[in-house]
Amino acid sequence: MKKILVAGSTGAGKTTLARALAARLEIPFHEMDALAFAGPGWRENERLAQDVSRIVSGPCWIFDSFGYPEIRDLLWSGADTIVWLDYARSVVMHRVLRRSAVRTLLRRRVFGGNVETVGSWFSASHPAWWAWSQYAGRRAEIASRCARFAPLNVIRLTSPRAAAEWLATVPQRVV
């Protein structure tokens, strides 16, 4: 377990789990959205493929992503482990709605210095709408990729409790 993708629906908690796992294993963590968005105005990183390729060629890494389309195969073919947060839609929606509400109300900055606004809630690309509309398709594609990119070590976690219990079993790296 040295090249790990934490995959799942938008809002499932990929970043939180990936950070915790990276800390336990002492493996570099890479936040995909921070790499994908280069600055304010949700400006896309034109060098995303090159940046991800450089990271994936390294000896160990953890990404909190299913992968943007242009780099998805690169991530999946480089990974040795998939930690799949396969939570119920109700769990995902509760989490993404709560997270987005807090970000919007408190004007919390996210990757690239961007903020979620009240107006952004009316866009199909807002995390809440995106999580709802992409949920079934993303689950199906992750399942397909887990089979297609074998032999991957796939750890499928179906609830936040299962994720917490699994994480507690991951031995901390002792230097």
Sequence and secondary structure as in RCSB ss.txt:
>XXXX:A:sequence
MKKILVAGSTGAGKTTLARALAARLEIPFHEMDALAFAGPGWRENERLAQDVSRIVSGPCWIFDSFGYPEIRDLL
WSGADTIVWLDYARSVVMHRVLRRSAVRTLLRRRVFGGNVETVGSWFSASHPAWWAWSQYAGRRAEIASRCARFA
PLNVIRLTSPRAAAEWLATVPQRVV
>XXXX:A:secstr
  EEEEEESTTSSHHHHHHHHHHHHT  EE HHHHHEEEGGGEE TTHHHHHHHHHTSS EEE  S  TTTHHHH
HHH SEEEEE   HHHHHHHHHHHHHHHHHHT EEGGGEE  TGGGGSTTSHHHHHHHHHHHHHHHHHHHHHHT 
S EEEEE SHHHHHHHHHHS     
